[in-house]
Amino acid sequence: MSYEAKDIITLSQGKAFRMKIGMYLSGDRQEAINLGLRELIVNTQDEYEVFKPKNPFLKITLDTKNRTICVEDNMRGIPCSVREDGMNSLTAAMLINHSGGKHSGSAYESSVGING
């Protein structure tokens, strides 16, 4: 199954809320951080299900002093090329709400993660 720039699509606010309601249901800051970490883990699981690397790994490093989280894995990553609208797919995935590769079903047959 391919995963290309064309698979990073942007949903309208209304459609995104209906399709991805869990993205909006976090309470306090710690809960939001926990949800984000959960998403990192299940998105890696989604990638494993599609990509199936021979020696999969996921490493999450929390640096409480600098308040950073570093994530490493050996999955496909986010495609980095220009979409049909002229925007870089990585820019869209990281900076534009409701952009991701799990909305159309062409890059993922199924997913556990709620975010794109």
N, C-alpha and C positions, 0 to 999 in steps of 0.2 A: 504494500500500500504506500503510495507516494505522499510526501508532505512537502509542499512547495509554497512559494510566496502567495499564490492564488488562494491557498487554503486559509490564510489569515484574513478573516472578514470582520466587519464592524456591524454590530447590531444596533438598531435604534433603541432609545431608552426604554420605550414601552415593551418592545419585543424582548429585550434583554431581561427586563424585570420578570416577565412571564416565563421565559425559558430558564433563567438562572437565579431564581428567587433567593436561594441560599447565599448568594454573594452579598445580599443586603441585610442579612439577619444576624449580625454580630453586635453584641452589646458594648462592653467596655473595651478599653485599649488592649488589655491582656488577652481577652477573648479573641479580639481581632488578630493579634499576633499568633495565638494558638491556631486559629483558623488558617492563617497564612502558612504556618509550618505544616499543618495537615495537608493543605493543598500541594505543597512541594512534594510531600511523600506520595500522595495518591497520583499526582501527575507523573511522577517517575514510574509508578506502578502501571499507569496507562501506557506510557512509552514502552515499558517492558512487554506488555501484552501485544503491542503492535510490532515493535522492532526486534524483540527477543535476542539481545546480545548474549554472547557465550559466557561472559563473566560479568554480570551486572553488578554495579555498586552505586550506592548513594551515601554521600558523606555530608553531614550538616554540622557546621562548627559555629557555636554561639560564643561571641566575645562580649561579655557583659560590661567590661570596662569601656570599650569603644562603642557599645550598643550596635553591634553589627552581627549579621548572620551570613555565613558563607556556605554556599551549596555547590557540591560537585557531584556529577554523575557521568556515566558513559553512554547516555542515550543519544537520540538524534539532535536534540537542541532545537532552538527556534530558527526557522529558515531566515536567511539574511540575503534578500535580493529585492528587487523592485516589483511591487504589485502592479496590477493593471491601471490603477489610479495614479501611478507615479510615486507613491510613498514606499519607503523601505519597510518591508514586512516586520523587521525587528523593532523599528520605531513604532509602528502601529501596535504590535503586541504588547510593548512595554509602556506606552504613553497614552494610548487612546482607549477610553472605556469601552468595554464589550467587544474587544478585538481578540481573536484567537482562532486556533485551528480546530476546535471541537464543535463549532456551530452548524456546519453543513453536513457532516457525516462522510466527507470525502477523504479526510486524512486519518480519521479514527472511526472504527466500526462501533465501538462503545467506549465509555469512559466512566471512571469512578469520580474523578475530580470534577468540581462544579465550574471552575474557571477555564478560560480558553487556553 
